[in-house]
Amino acid sequence: MPFAVIKTGGKQYIVAPGQKLKIEKLPQKAGEEVVFDQVLLSERDGKIEIGSPFVKDAKVNAKVLSQGKGEKLVDFHFRNKKRYKKKKGHRQLFTEVEITSI
């Protein structure tokens, strides 16, 4: 089964056709196609191609399934004996995609 390493949203992902993953938010709407052209490594027919920094003419196609927000993360700061407390929450936006082809 072919696989590739792509770069999107400042992170790297190992992907294979049929795989679903949550990545940093993309501007595309649900149902649209997205093409990742920053392929760092590609494996086809047992041959591994390593880019410097990207593999030439390699693309990974994906379909946007949904847009959403992750679960809430709580950031709490406390200083002992100083009456200092700070609490804030955060929900990261994400895009769920399904890899269609490499």
N, C-alpha and C positions, 0 to 999 in steps of 0.2 A: 504494500500500500504506500503510495507516495506521500511525502510530508514536506513541510517547509517551515522556516522560521521567518516570521514577519515582524516588522516594527510599526507600531501605531500608538499614538498617545504617549510617547516617551517610554513605552514598555515593549518587551519582546515576547512573542507567543509562538509555541510550536503548534502547528495546525495540520489537520488532515481533512480530506473531503468527508462531508457528513457531520463534522464536529460542530457543536454549538458552544459559543463562548461569549462572556460579557467583557466588553472593552470600554475605554473612555468614550464619552458621548460624541457621536458623529452628527452632522447636520441632515443626513438623509432621513426620510420618513419610513415607516414600516411598509414592507413590500418592495422597496426599491433595491436596486443592485448597487454594490460598492466594490471597487477594485483597489486592492492593496498592491502597490508597485514597489514598495520598499521591502524586497525579499532579501534576507541576509544569507540564507542557505536553502538549497533546494535539492530534493532527492527524487530522481526519475529513473526507472528501469535499473535500479541498483547503482546508478552513478550519482555521486554527491558533488554538487557544484557549490563552492564557497565564494561569496562575493567580496569585493574589496572597494567600497563597503557593501555594494548591492550587486546581486546577480543580474547580468544583462538580459533583457527581454523576458524576464520572469514576472508573472503576475498571479495573484491569488484573487479569485472572484468569490464574493459572498453575497448573501441575501439578508437584508435587515429584517429581523423578526419583530422586535419591539424596542421601545425607549422606556426607561424607567429610572427609579431612584433606589439606591441600595438601602440596607438597614441603617438605623440611626447609630452613630458613634458618639459617645459622650467623652468630652475632654474636660477633666476636672483638675484644677491647680489648687494646692493648699499649702500655706506656710504656717508651721507650728508656732504658737505663741505670738503671732503678728496680726491676728484677726483678718487674715487675707484668704478669701475663697473666690474662685472664679469657675463657673461652669458654663460650657457651651456645647451645643450639639451640631451635628453635621450629617447630611445625607448626600452621598456622592451620586452624580448622574451617570448613567451607563447606557450603552446600546448593546442589545443582544443580537448577534449575527450567527448565521449558519454558513459554513464554508461549502461552496458548491463545486469548485474545481481549482486545480493548481496548474 
